[in-house]
Amino acid sequence: MKNKIMFTLFIIILVAFFSSDNYSQQQNVFSKDGVRINFFVEGEGEPALIFVHGWSCDKSYWDNQVKEFSPMYKVVTIDLAGHGESGMNRKNYTMELFGEDVAAVVNELGLKKIILIGHSMGGAVVIEAARILKDKVIGLVGADTFQNLGETMTTEQIEPFLKPFREDFKTHAFEFVKTMFPPTADPDLVKKIADDMSSAPPEVAISAMENMFKDNAITALKEINVPIIGINCDLYPVREEENRKYVKSYELKMMKGVGHFVMLEDPAKFNQLLNEAINELSGKN
């Protein structure tokens, strides 16, 4: 009798633990073209925050934001196809298909009110995802992206840039990533990120970079009607007035003394600005 009671108590505790609002989940869903997409969910609360990593990164780049925001919101981090723990059976890594990856996760979770947050290349991805998800999206937040929404590049401009990546991806990617930091950056963080990103599958990275440069955000922006807020470093110029020509509303929040990886170099400041952006987009301010 005693053993039966103890077993019953154990089952009750186990069920309570796994049904807790704070229970973290790592899940998979298939994107539109059949590629398996891995994602992580933690927390509850609307709007849900959907975090999309940048070129040759993965969902772990948002760990500081998961910890900060999951007590208040449902937080979702995604590995785009070819990145992290997601599948690699895609031949052409376009921004449109990356947008489908995000949409597949949002639809799988049944989310109705979301903010899309993208770093670097993830900015182009969340624009495509917003086009697909339509009224579910109440706003976009860019982490050091959206410097010039109207910018496009020609093949003649793209190919010379890609050439050294094609010839020796690991070496050139490592050096390329280091240029994204100011001289004052933590050298250990710089090396960690450069090592990580230069270890990406070259065929995925080069395809994604080429498609990112070819991407014309203006086409997708014509189909969405939500505010955009950028949280940017001061290493690169941001064409605020130019951006406002293409969107309902554009606001810029600047971070000084950091480089391209704003959410990793100064997570406290980034989280403060992101919290402001979330409140503005959700009507709390």
C-alpha positions as CSV (number, residue, x, y, z in Angstrom):
1,M,0.0,0.0,0.0
2,K,2.8,2.4,0.9
3,N,4.6,1.7,-2.3
4,K,1.5,2.3,-4.3
5,I,1.0,5.7,-2.6
6,M,4.6,6.7,-3.2
7,F,4.3,5.7,-6.9
8,T,1.1,7.8,-7.3
9,L,2.8,10.8,-5.7
10,F,5.7,10.4,-8.1
11,I,3.4,10.4,-11.1
12,I,1.5,13.5,-9.8
13,I,4.8,15.4,-9.3
14,L,6.1,14.3,-12.8
15,V,2.9,15.4,-14.5
16,A,2.9,18.7,-12.6
17,F,6.5,19.3,-13.7
18,F,6.0,18.6,-17.4
19,S,2.8,20.6,-17.5
20,S,4.3,23.7,-15.8
21,D,4.2,27.0,-17.7
22,N,7.9,27.2,-17.3
23,Y,8.6,23.9,-18.9
24,S,11.0,24.3,-21.8
25,Q,10.4,22.4,-25.0
26,Q,12.6,21.6,-27.9
27,Q,10.4,20.6,-30.9
28,N,10.5,19.9,-34.6
29,V,8.1,20.8,-37.5
30,F,8.4,20.4,-41.2
31,S,8.7,23.5,-43.3
32,K,6.8,24.1,-46.6
33,D,9.5,22.2,-48.6
34,G,9.8,19.3,-46.2
35,V,12.9,20.4,-44.3
36,R,12.8,19.6,-40.6
37,I,12.9,22.8,-38.5
38,N,14.1,22.6,-34.9
39,F,12.8,25.2,-32.4
40,F,12.7,25.9,-28.7
41,V,9.8,27.2,-26.6
42,E,9.8,28.6,-23.1
43,G,7.3,30.6,-21.1
44,E,3.7,31.9,-21.6
45,G,2.1,35.2,-22.4
46,E,1.2,37.4,-25.4
47,P,2.5,38.7,-27.6
48,A,4.7,35.6,-28.3
49,L,8.3,36.6,-29.2
50,I,9.8,34.8,-32.1
51,F,13.6,35.1,-32.4
52,V,15.3,34.5,-35.7
53,H,19.1,34.2,-35.8
54,G,21.4,35.6,-38.5
55,W,23.7,34.2,-41.2
56,S,25.6,31.1,-40.1
57,C,24.3,31.4,-36.5
58,D,21.7,29.4,-34.6
59,K,19.0,29.7,-31.9
60,S,21.5,29.7,-29.0
61,Y,22.5,33.3,-29.9
62,W,19.3,34.3,-28.2
63,D,19.9,32.5,-24.9
64,N,20.2,35.8,-23.0
65,Q,16.8,36.9,-24.3
66,V,15.1,33.6,-23.5
67,K,16.2,33.9,-19.9
68,E,15.1,37.6,-19.7
69,F,11.7,37.4,-21.4
70,S,10.3,33.9,-20.9
71,P,8.9,34.8,-17.4
72,M,6.6,37.3,-19.1
73,Y,6.1,36.0,-22.7
74,K,6.0,32.8,-24.7
75,V,9.5,32.9,-26.2
76,V,10.4,30.9,-29.4
77,T,13.8,30.5,-30.9
78,I,14.3,28.8,-34.2
79,D,17.1,27.1,-36.1
80,L,16.5,28.0,-39.8
81,A,17.0,25.3,-42.3
82,G,20.7,24.3,-42.7
83,H,21.5,25.9,-39.3
84,G,21.9,24.5,-35.8
85,E,19.8,21.3,-35.3
86,S,17.5,21.8,-38.3
87,G,17.6,19.7,-41.5
88,M,19.9,20.4,-44.4
89,N,18.0,18.9,-47.3
90,R,17.4,22.2,-49.1
91,K,19.3,23.2,-52.2
92,N,18.6,26.9,-52.3
93,Y,18.6,28.8,-49.0
94,T,16.4,31.8,-49.9
95,M,14.9,34.4,-47.6
96,E,11.4,33.4,-48.8
97,L,12.0,29.7,-47.7
98,F,13.6,30.8,-44.4
99,G,10.4,32.9,-43.9
100,E,8.4,29.7,-44.5
101,D,10.5,28.0,-41.8
102,V,9.4,30.7,-39.3
103,A,5.8,30.5,-40.4
104,A,5.7,26.7,-40.0
105,V,6.8,27.1,-36.4
106,V,4.3,29.8,-35.6
107,N,1.4,27.9,-37.2
108,E,2.5,24.6,-35.4
109,L,2.2,26.4,-32.1
110,G,-1.1,28.0,-33.0
111,L,0.1,31.5,-32.2
112,K,-2.3,34.4,-32.9
113,K,-0.3,37.5,-31.8
114,I,3.4,37.7,-32.3
115,I,6.4,40.0,-32.6
116,L,9.1,38.8,-35.0
117,I,12.7,39.6,-33.9
118,G,15.5,39.1,-36.4
119,H,19.3,39.6,-36.1
120,S,21.3,40.5,-39.2
121,M,20.1,38.2,-42.1
122,G,17.2,37.4,-39.8
123,G,15.9,40.8,-40.5
124,A,15.2,39.8,-44.2
125,V,13.8,36.6,-42.9
126,V,11.2,38.2,-40.5
127,I,10.1,40.5,-43.3
128,E,9.3,37.4,-45.4
129,A,7.7,35.6,-42.5
130,A,5.5,38.7,-41.8
131,R,4.3,38.6,-45.4
132,I,3.2,35.0,-45.0
133,L,1.8,35.3,-41.4
134,K,-0.1,38.5,-42.1
135,D,-2.4,39.6,-39.3
136,K,-0.7,37.4,-36.7
137,V,2.2,39.8,-36.7
138,I,1.9,43.1,-34.7
139,G,5.5,44.3,-35.3
140,L,9.0,43.6,-36.3
141,V,12.2,44.2,-34.4
142,G,15.6,44.2,-36.1
143,A,18.8,43.5,-34.2
144,D,21.5,45.3,-36.1
145,T,19.7,45.0,-39.5
146,F,17.4,47.1,-41.6
147,Q,20.2,49.6,-42.2
148,N,18.7,50.4,-45.7
149,L,15.5,48.7,-46.5
150,G,15.6,49.9,-50.1
151,E,19.1,48.6,-50.9
152,T,19.6,46.0,-53.6
153,M,22.8,44.5,-55.1
154,T,23.6,43.5,-58.6
155,T,25.3,40.2,-59.6
156,E,28.4,42.3,-60.5
157,Q,28.6,43.5,-57.0
158,I,27.8,40.2,-55.3
159,E,30.2,37.8,-57.1
160,P,33.5,39.6,-56.1
161,F,32.3,39.6,-52.5
162,L,31.5,35.8,-52.6
163,K,34.6,34.7,-54.4
164,P,36.9,34.4,-51.4
165,F,34.2,32.5,-49.5
166,R,34.0,30.0,-52.3
167,E,37.7,29.6,-52.4
168,D,38.4,29.1,-48.7
169,F,35.3,29.5,-46.7
170,K,36.6,28.7,-43.2
171,T,39.5,31.1,-43.3
172,H,37.7,34.0,-45.0
173,A,34.5,33.6,-42.8
174,F,36.7,33.7,-39.7
175,E,38.3,37.0,-40.7
176,F,35.0,38.4,-42.0
177,V,33.3,37.9,-38.7
178,K,36.1,39.6,-36.8
179,T,35.4,42.8,-38.8
180,M,32.0,43.0,-37.2
181,F,33.3,44.0,-33.8
182,P,34.9,47.3,-32.5
183,P,38.5,47.2,-31.2
184,T,37.1,47.3,-27.6
185,A,35.2,44.0,-28.0
186,D,35.8,41.1,-25.7
187,P,38.5,39.0,-27.6
188,D,37.1,35.7,-26.2
189,L,33.6,36.5,-27.5
190,V,35.0,37.6,-30.9
191,K,36.9,34.3,-31.2
192,K,34.0,32.2,-30.1
193,I,31.6,33.7,-32.6
194,A,34.2,33.7,-35.4
195,D,35.0,30.0,-34.7
196,D,31.4,29.1,-34.6
197,M,30.3,30.9,-37.8
198,S,33.3,29.9,-39.8
199,S,32.4,26.2,-39.0
200,A,29.1,26.5,-40.8
201,P,28.4,24.3,-43.8
202,P,29.9,26.3,-46.7
203,E,27.2,25.2,-49.2
204,V,24.5,26.5,-46.8
205,A,26.3,29.7,-45.8
206,I,27.3,30.8,-49.4
207,S,23.8,30.0,-50.7
208,A,22.2,32.0,-47.9
209,M,24.6,34.9,-48.3
210,E,24.0,35.1,-52.1
211,N,20.3,35.1,-51.6
212,M,20.4,37.6,-48.8
213,F,22.3,40.0,-51.1
214,K,19.8,39.4,-54.0
215,D,16.8,39.9,-51.7
216,N,14.6,42.8,-52.5
217,A,12.7,43.7,-49.2
218,I,10.6,46.3,-50.9
219,T,8.4,43.7,-52.6
220,A,7.6,41.9,-49.4
221,L,7.2,45.2,-47.4
222,K,4.4,46.2,-49.8
223,E,2.4,43.3,-48.4
224,I,2.8,44.0,-44.7
225,N,1.5,46.9,-42.6
226,V,3.2,46.7,-39.2
227,P,5.7,49.0,-37.4
228,I,9.4,48.2,-37.5
229,I,11.8,49.0,-34.8
230,G,15.6,48.7,-35.2
231,I,18.1,48.2,-32.4
232,N,21.4,48.9,-34.1
233,C,25.1,49.4,-33.3
234,D,26.8,52.6,-34.4
235,L,29.4,50.8,-36.6
236,Y,27.2,51.1,-39.7
237,P,25.1,54.0,-41.0
238,V,21.3,53.6,-40.8
239,R,19.2,55.4,-43.4
240,E,16.3,56.3,-41.2
241,E,14.5,58.6,-43.6
242,E,15.0,56.2,-46.5
243,N,13.5,53.4,-44.4
244,R,10.4,55.4,-43.6
245,K,9.5,55.5,-47.3
246,Y,8.8,51.8,-47.3
247,V,7.1,51.0,-44.0
248,K,4.1,52.1,-41.9
249,S,6.4,53.2,-39.1
250,Y,10.2,53.0,-38.5
251,E,12.0,53.8,-35.3
252,L,15.7,53.4,-34.5
253,K,17.2,52.7,-31.1
254,M,21.0,53.0,-31.0
255,M,23.6,51.0,-29.0
256,K,27.0,52.6,-28.7
257,G,30.3,50.9,-28.1
258,V,29.2,47.5,-29.5
259,G,29.4,45.8,-32.8
260,H,27.1,43.7,-34.9
261,F,26.2,41.1,-32.2
262,V,24.3,43.6,-30.1
263,M,22.4,41.0,-28.1
264,L,25.6,39.2,-27.1
265,E,28.0,42.1,-26.6
266,D,25.8,44.1,-24.2
267,P,22.8,41.9,-23.4
268,A,21.5,44.1,-20.5
269,K,21.3,47.2,-22.7
270,F,19.8,45.2,-25.6
271,N,17.2,43.6,-23.4
272,Q,16.3,47.1,-22.0
273,L,15.7,48.4,-25.6
274,L,14.0,45.3,-26.7
275,N,11.6,45.5,-23.7
276,E,10.8,49.1,-24.8
277,A,10.2,48.0,-28.3
278,I,7.9,45.2,-27.2
279,N,5.9,47.6,-25.0
280,E,5.5,50.1,-27.9
281,L,4.4,47.4,-30.4
282,S,2.0,45.8,-28.0
283,G,0.5,49.2,-26.9
284,K,1.8,49.2,-23.4
285,N,3.5,52.5,-23.8
